[in-house]
Amino acid sequence: MDAIVTAGGVPLVNEPLYSETRGDAKALLDIAGKPMVQWVLDALSKARTIENVIVVGLTPKLGLTCDKPMYFVPNQGKMLDNFRAGVRKSQEVNPKASHVLFVSSDIPAITPEMVDWVVETAMETDDDLYYNVIERSVMEKRFPDCKRTWTKLKDIEVCGGDMNVVRADKVLDEEDPLWRKISDARKSPLKQASLIGLGTALKFALHQLTLEEAEARVEQKLGIRGRVIVCPYAEVGMDVDKPVHLEILRKDFKKRLRKAEAQQKAAVKAKPARPGTKAPTPAAKRGAAKKPVKK
């Protein structure tokens, strides 16, 4: 499957992250010595399920790297237009691909294993749209101060994930205004509910809508086969929307890198001696000390 990395967002003066970006793309924010988007590309590089990577909104001049074939598409201005531009590029380089994986450039904590889980779980069925959600308890256990936008349903409280699988030809259907409405409503759970009817919006507002009901009503009202996936990985929903999110992830990466360094040092110490050699005993070490030179 091809991965489309959406990286065209540039925070405006009145938006929370402008103090950090100052007119540059959000994807280029530094985390642990790398642009945020590079961590995403590192995860995609090692994922077994990914064939090609399309980066929308950035240029090759930035020096980003990826082990998979990587293509760049200019920023189209609006999110849905960026989605479609990415899918068109995917169809150009991989015409047989039926589905694509959309990955936001601002979820740097994801790992190759998480990417593979999302793709493989989605491909257990043949639907049009797979939307990952993360339970509040899972998010707050991994990132206690994450301050996400929560969707409270009757049976579960969740936030949206930023790595999702979509059928390619559905995104390219420009005659259908539905996708633009969904894109515009992505940050408002109530607006999303209202897209599938007043009754649904009312049940949602009163917390009487279950996750299964929401999934069924989306299929019925919007005419697409959709599947909501409860993702076990908080990192898939930990996107950088505000300075507090950036600070949380910078601290998290410091811990992660310190842990990796300690593990590497421990592995070096535990490395067995070469065949045919024996580790010197303490006595041998003392005997090997430099002897005084006789005059």
JOKA-V559963 format. One record per residue. N is the residue number from 1. SS is DSSP state (H for helix, E for strand, C for the rest). Layout:
# JOKA-V559963
<<N;SS> <N;SS>>
This chain:
# JOKA-V559963
<<1;C> <2;E> <3;E> <4;E> <5;E> <6;E> <7;C> <8;C> <9;C> <10;C> <11;C> <12;C> <13;C> <14;C> <15;C> <16;C> <17;C> <18;H> <19;H> <20;H> <21;H> <22;C> <23;C> <24;C> <25;C> <26;H> <27;H> <28;H> <29;C> <30;E> <31;E> <32;C> <33;C> <34;E> <35;E> <36;H> <37;H> <38;H> <39;H> <40;H> <41;H> <42;H> <43;H> <44;H> <45;H> <46;H> <47;C> <48;C> <49;C> <50;C> <51;C> <52;E> <53;E> <54;E> <55;E> <56;E> <57;C> <58;C> <59;C> <60;H> <61;H> <62;H> <63;C> <64;C> <65;C> <66;C> <67;C> <68;C> <69;E> <70;E> <71;E> <72;E> <73;E> <74;C> <75;C> <76;C> <77;C> <78;C> <79;H> <80;H> <81;H> <82;H> <83;H> <84;H> <85;H> <86;H> <87;H> <88;H> <89;H> <90;H> <91;H> <92;H> <93;H> <94;C> <95;C> <96;C> <97;C> <98;C> <99;E> <100;E> <101;E> <102;E> <103;E> <104;E> <105;C> <106;C> <107;C> <108;C> <109;C> <110;C> <111;C> <112;H> <113;H> <114;H> <115;H> <116;H> <117;H> <118;H> <119;H> <120;H> <121;H> <122;H> <123;C> <124;C> <125;C> <126;C> <127;C> <128;C> <129;E> <130;E> <131;E> <132;E> <133;E> <134;E> <135;E> <136;H> <137;H> <138;H> <139;H> <140;H> <141;H> <142;H> <143;C> <144;C> <145;C> <146;C> <147;C> <148;C> <149;C> <150;C> <151;E> <152;E> <153;C> <154;C> <155;C> <156;C> <157;E> <158;E> <159;E> <160;E> <161;C> <162;C> <163;E> <164;E> <165;E> <166;E> <167;E> <168;H> <169;H> <170;H> <171;H> <172;C> <173;C> <174;C> <175;C> <176;C> <177;C> <178;H> <179;H> <180;H> <181;H> <182;H> <183;H> <184;H> <185;C> <186;C> <187;C> <188;C> <189;H> <190;H> <191;H> <192;H> <193;H> <194;H> <195;C> <196;C> <197;C> <198;H> <199;H> <200;H> <201;H> <202;H> <203;H> <204;H> <205;H> <206;C> <207;C> <208;C> <209;C> <210;C> <211;H> <212;H> <213;H> <214;H> <215;H> <216;H> <217;H> <218;H> <219;H> <220;H> <221;H> <222;H> <223;C> <224;C> <225;C> <226;E> <227;E> <228;E> <229;E> <230;E> <231;C> <232;C> <233;C> <234;H> <235;H> <236;H> <237;H> <238;C> <239;C> <240;C> <241;C> <242;C> <243;H> <244;H> <245;H> <246;H> <247;H> <248;H> <249;H> <250;H> <251;H> <252;H> <253;H> <254;H> <255;H> <256;H> <257;H> <258;H> <259;H> <260;H> <261;H> <262;H> <263;H> <264;H> <265;H> <266;H> <267;H> <268;H> <269;H> <270;C> <271;C> <272;C> <273;C> <274;C> <275;C> <276;C> <277;C> <278;C> <279;C> <280;C> <281;C> <282;H> <283;H> <284;H> <285;H> <286;H> <287;H> <288;C> <289;C> <290;C> <291;C> <292;C> <293;C> <294;C> <295;C>>
